[in-house]
Amino acid sequence: MSTDTDTDTGTGSGTGTGTATDDTGTRTRTGAPRRRRRGAERRPRFAIAVTAVFFALLYLPVGVVVLFSFNSQKSLTVLDGVSLRWYEALLHDEVLLDSLGMSLRVSLVAMAGSLVLGVALALGLVRSRSRLGSFAGLIMLVPLITPEIVTGVAAMLLFKGLGITLSTTTVMLAEITFSISYVTVILRSRIAALNPEVEEAAMDLGATRGQALRLVTLPALLPSILASAVLIFALVFDDFVLAYFTTGVDPQPLSVRIYSAIRFGVQPTINAVGTLMLVGSIGLIVLALAIPRLFGRKGGLDLLSGK
């Protein structure tokens, strides 16, 4: 006489473990694995709390600046009504407007100069097969990891040693030199991912090497080039350390002018300037990250890897 063995058994100790028989007759333990999975799926509450505190400490001062830029009174501690008077005062402040114009000129020149040199350097580093090319690629990473204050002091000493008076030109030269590395790093991996056979096919069809570069390679790099341009513009416009060590007396970049103004007390107009700079920088960075997606490629943080 046969007996049915397809029964479930469990323990009465309250551990929640037991055995169950599946369709194939194999018994499996169900309670403990489920408990372990539930424990693994729990959210790390402590890590979430630490992250929230970090971002609160990081962005709370920025939020205060934005909030008090709309204050109707001159007070920087008491919010009394909402007004745009400080933005109107900014439009009539010739000193800050001159500094804003200089920052825009420096950013545009640095963007154009670093793109031309960065694209050429990235092409040379990828196409070069010598050890010197590999060594130069490592050298390009040095400005990215070197403290910016070191770069600023070095640029100032170089201009002083050559007898060059600090002015808008020195700021442009320093910013171009500093920005080349960013363009090169972004474009280098993208160039390496291109299929060289496409350029070779263009030359087989009668195009010269220069025409193949202009008609085939550069159009393929256009999304990364445009994204790099917007990113460099945002970085240079907000830069303070390098501009502080290489600028002249007048006019000064906007970041340096703001620093000079707050040493004698923070004015509500500075809050308005800071808010506009924040909004402009965020907009430019978002645009830089969105440009590759507009061309049908991956966007977001993949920009930095050139994918």
C-alpha positions as CSV (number, residue, x, y, z in Angstrom):
1,M,0.0,0.0,0.0
2,S,1.4,3.4,-1.0
3,T,1.1,6.6,0.9
4,D,1.0,10.2,-0.4
5,T,4.3,12.0,0.6
6,D,3.5,15.4,-1.1
7,T,2.9,17.3,2.2
8,D,4.2,20.5,3.6
9,T,6.1,20.4,6.9
10,G,7.2,23.3,9.1
11,T,8.7,24.1,12.4
12,G,6.8,25.3,15.4
13,S,9.6,27.5,16.7
14,G,8.3,30.6,14.9
15,T,11.3,30.8,12.6
16,G,9.2,30.9,9.5
17,T,11.3,28.2,7.8
18,G,9.9,25.0,6.3
19,T,9.9,22.7,3.3
20,A,7.6,22.5,0.4
21,T,7.3,20.0,-2.4
22,D,7.1,21.4,-5.9
23,D,5.6,19.7,-9.0
24,T,8.7,17.6,-9.6
25,G,8.6,16.1,-6.1
26,T,11.7,18.0,-4.9
27,R,11.5,19.6,-1.5
28,T,12.9,23.1,-1.1
29,R,13.3,25.4,1.9
30,T,11.1,28.5,1.4
31,G,11.2,30.6,4.6
32,A,14.9,31.5,5.1
33,P,15.6,32.5,1.5
34,R,12.6,34.8,1.5
35,R,13.7,36.4,4.7
36,R,17.2,37.0,3.3
37,R,15.8,38.5,0.1
38,R,13.6,40.8,2.1
39,G,16.6,41.9,4.2
40,A,18.6,42.6,1.1
41,E,15.8,44.6,-0.5
42,R,15.4,46.9,2.5
43,R,16.4,50.5,1.8
44,P,19.6,51.7,3.6
45,R,17.9,54.3,5.7
46,F,21.2,55.5,7.3
47,A,22.8,56.1,3.9
48,I,19.7,57.9,2.7
49,A,19.7,60.1,5.7
50,V,23.4,61.0,5.3
51,T,22.8,61.8,1.6
52,A,19.9,64.0,2.4
53,V,21.9,65.9,5.1
54,F,24.8,66.3,2.6
55,F,22.6,67.8,-0.1
56,A,20.8,70.0,2.4
57,L,24.1,71.5,3.6
58,L,25.3,71.8,0.1
59,Y,22.3,73.6,-1.5
60,L,20.7,75.3,1.5
61,P,23.1,78.4,1.2
62,V,22.4,78.6,-2.5
63,G,18.7,78.5,-1.8
64,V,19.1,81.3,0.7
65,V,20.8,83.5,-1.9
66,V,18.0,82.9,-4.4
67,L,15.4,83.6,-1.8
68,F,16.8,86.9,-0.6
69,S,17.4,88.1,-4.2
70,F,13.6,88.7,-4.3
71,N,13.5,90.4,-0.9
72,S,11.8,93.8,-1.1
73,Q,14.0,95.2,1.7
74,K,17.8,95.6,1.9
75,S,18.0,93.2,4.8
76,L,19.9,90.0,4.4
77,T,18.4,88.3,7.4
78,V,14.7,89.2,7.3
79,L,12.5,88.5,4.3
80,D,9.9,91.2,4.0
81,G,7.9,90.8,0.8
82,V,8.7,89.8,-2.7
83,S,10.2,92.3,-5.2
84,L,12.4,92.5,-8.3
85,R,14.0,95.8,-7.2
86,W,17.5,94.2,-6.9
87,Y,17.3,92.8,-10.4
88,E,16.3,96.3,-11.6
89,A,19.2,97.8,-9.7
90,L,21.5,95.3,-11.4
91,L,20.4,96.6,-14.8
92,H,21.6,100.1,-13.8
93,D,24.9,99.0,-12.2
94,E,27.5,99.8,-14.9
95,V,30.4,98.2,-13.0
96,L,28.7,94.8,-12.8
97,L,27.4,95.0,-16.4
98,D,31.0,95.7,-17.6
99,S,32.2,92.7,-15.7
100,L,29.4,90.6,-17.1
101,G,30.4,91.7,-20.6
102,M,34.0,90.8,-20.0
103,S,33.1,87.3,-18.6
104,L,31.0,86.7,-21.7
105,R,33.8,87.7,-24.0
106,V,36.4,85.6,-22.1
107,S,34.0,82.6,-22.2
108,L,33.4,82.9,-25.9
109,V,37.1,83.3,-26.8
110,A,38.1,80.4,-24.5
111,M,35.4,78.2,-25.9
112,A,36.5,78.8,-29.5
113,G,40.2,78.6,-28.8
114,S,40.0,75.4,-26.7
115,L,37.7,73.7,-29.3
116,V,40.1,74.3,-32.2
117,L,43.2,73.2,-30.3
118,G,41.4,70.4,-28.4
119,V,39.9,68.8,-31.5
120,A,43.3,68.9,-33.3
121,L,45.0,67.5,-30.2
122,A,42.5,64.7,-29.7
123,L,42.8,63.7,-33.4
124,G,46.6,63.7,-33.1
125,L,46.6,61.6,-29.9
126,V,44.3,59.0,-31.3
127,R,46.0,58.7,-34.7
128,S,49.5,58.7,-33.2
129,R,50.9,55.2,-32.7
130,S,54.2,56.2,-31.0
131,R,55.0,56.2,-27.4
132,L,55.2,59.9,-27.4
133,G,51.5,60.0,-28.3
134,S,50.7,57.8,-25.3
135,F,52.8,60.0,-23.0
136,A,51.2,63.2,-24.3
137,G,47.8,61.6,-23.6
138,L,48.8,61.1,-19.9
139,I,50.1,64.7,-19.8
140,M,46.7,66.0,-20.8
141,L,45.2,64.5,-17.7
142,V,47.5,66.5,-15.4
143,P,45.5,69.8,-15.6
144,L,42.4,67.9,-14.6
145,I,43.9,66.6,-11.4
146,T,46.1,69.6,-10.5
147,P,44.6,72.0,-8.0
148,E,43.4,75.1,-9.9
149,I,45.1,77.4,-7.5
150,V,48.4,75.9,-8.6
151,T,47.5,76.5,-12.2
152,G,46.5,80.1,-11.5
153,V,49.7,80.9,-9.6
154,A,51.8,79.3,-12.3
155,A,50.0,81.2,-15.1
156,M,50.5,84.5,-13.2
157,L,54.2,83.8,-12.6
158,L,54.6,83.0,-16.3
159,F,53.1,86.2,-17.5
160,K,55.1,88.2,-14.9
161,G,58.3,86.5,-16.0
162,L,57.6,87.3,-19.7
163,G,56.9,90.9,-18.8
164,I,53.2,90.7,-19.9
165,T,50.8,93.0,-18.1
166,L,47.8,91.2,-16.6
167,S,44.7,92.1,-18.6
168,T,41.8,90.6,-20.4
169,T,44.2,88.9,-22.8
170,T,46.0,87.1,-20.1
171,V,42.7,85.8,-18.7
172,M,41.7,84.5,-22.1
173,L,45.1,82.7,-22.7
174,A,45.0,81.1,-19.2
175,E,41.4,79.9,-19.7
176,I,42.1,78.5,-23.2
177,T,45.1,76.6,-21.8
178,F,43.1,75.2,-18.9
179,S,40.1,74.2,-21.1
180,I,42.0,72.3,-23.7
181,S,42.2,69.2,-21.5
182,Y,38.4,69.0,-21.1
183,V,37.8,69.1,-24.8
184,T,40.6,66.6,-25.5
185,V,39.3,64.1,-22.9
186,I,35.7,64.3,-24.1
187,L,36.6,63.9,-27.9
188,R,39.4,61.5,-27.6
189,S,37.2,58.5,-26.7
190,R,34.7,59.5,-29.3
191,I,37.3,59.6,-32.0
192,A,38.7,56.2,-30.9
193,A,35.2,54.8,-31.3
194,L,34.8,55.9,-35.0
195,N,35.3,53.4,-37.7
196,P,38.5,54.4,-39.6
197,E,37.3,52.4,-42.6
198,V,34.7,55.1,-43.4
199,E,37.4,57.8,-43.7
200,E,39.5,55.4,-45.8
201,A,36.5,54.7,-48.1
202,A,36.1,58.4,-48.7
203,M,39.8,58.7,-49.7
204,D,39.3,55.6,-52.0
205,L,36.5,57.6,-53.7
206,G,38.9,60.4,-54.5
207,A,38.8,62.6,-51.4
208,T,42.0,64.0,-50.0
209,R,42.8,63.4,-46.3
210,G,41.7,66.9,-45.5
211,Q,38.4,66.5,-47.3
212,A,37.8,63.2,-45.6
213,L,38.4,64.9,-42.2
214,R,36.1,67.8,-43.1
215,L,33.3,65.8,-44.7
216,V,33.3,62.6,-42.7
217,T,35.1,62.8,-39.4
218,L,34.1,66.2,-38.2
219,P,30.4,65.7,-38.9
220,A,30.5,62.5,-36.9
221,L,32.1,64.4,-34.0
222,L,29.7,67.3,-34.2
223,P,27.4,66.3,-31.3
224,S,30.4,65.9,-29.0
225,I,32.0,69.1,-30.2
226,L,28.8,71.2,-29.6
227,A,28.4,69.6,-26.1
228,S,32.0,70.4,-25.3
229,A,31.6,74.0,-26.4
230,V,28.6,74.6,-24.1
231,L,30.3,72.9,-21.2
232,I,33.5,74.9,-21.6
233,F,31.5,78.1,-21.8
234,A,29.8,77.3,-18.5
235,L,33.0,76.3,-16.8
236,V,34.9,79.4,-17.9
237,F,32.1,81.8,-17.1
238,D,31.9,80.5,-13.5
239,D,35.6,80.2,-13.0
240,F,37.1,82.3,-10.2
241,V,40.5,81.0,-9.2
242,L,42.3,81.2,-12.6
243,A,40.6,84.5,-13.4
244,Y,41.6,86.0,-10.0
245,F,45.3,85.3,-10.6
246,T,45.5,86.4,-14.2
247,T,43.1,89.4,-14.5
248,G,44.1,93.0,-14.5
249,V,42.7,95.9,-12.5
250,D,39.8,96.9,-14.7
251,P,37.6,95.5,-16.1
252,Q,37.5,92.3,-14.0
253,P,35.5,89.1,-14.7
254,L,32.2,88.9,-13.0
255,S,33.3,86.2,-10.5
256,V,36.3,88.3,-9.4
257,R,34.1,91.5,-9.2
258,I,31.6,89.7,-6.9
259,Y,34.4,88.6,-4.7
260,S,35.8,92.1,-4.5
261,A,32.4,93.5,-3.6
262,I,31.5,91.0,-0.8
263,R,34.7,91.9,1.1
264,F,33.0,95.1,2.0
265,G,29.6,93.5,2.8
266,V,27.1,91.5,0.8
267,Q,24.7,93.7,-1.1
268,P,21.3,92.4,-2.3
269,T,22.4,93.1,-5.8
270,I,25.0,90.3,-5.4
271,N,22.2,87.9,-4.6
272,A,20.5,88.8,-7.9
273,V,23.8,88.3,-9.8
274,G,24.4,85.0,-8.1
275,T,20.9,83.8,-8.9
276,L,21.2,84.7,-12.6
277,M,24.6,83.0,-12.8
278,L,23.2,79.9,-11.2
279,V,20.3,79.7,-13.6
280,G,22.5,80.4,-16.6
281,S,25.0,77.7,-15.6
282,I,22.4,75.1,-15.0
283,G,20.8,75.9,-18.3
284,L,24.1,75.6,-20.2
285,I,25.0,72.3,-18.5
286,V,21.6,70.8,-19.2
287,L,21.9,71.9,-22.8
288,A,25.4,70.3,-23.0
289,L,24.1,67.0,-21.7
290,A,21.0,67.1,-24.0
291,I,22.8,67.9,-27.3
292,P,23.9,64.3,-28.0
293,R,20.4,63.1,-27.5
294,L,19.1,65.7,-30.0
295,F,21.4,64.0,-32.6
296,G,20.0,60.6,-31.8
297,R,22.9,59.6,-29.5
298,K,23.1,58.8,-25.8
299,G,23.0,61.9,-23.6
300,G,23.4,62.5,-19.9
301,L,26.6,61.6,-18.2
302,D,27.7,59.5,-21.2
303,L,29.0,62.8,-22.6
304,L,32.0,62.7,-20.4
305,S,33.0,59.3,-21.6
306,G,32.3,60.2,-25.3
307,K,29.9,57.3,-25.8
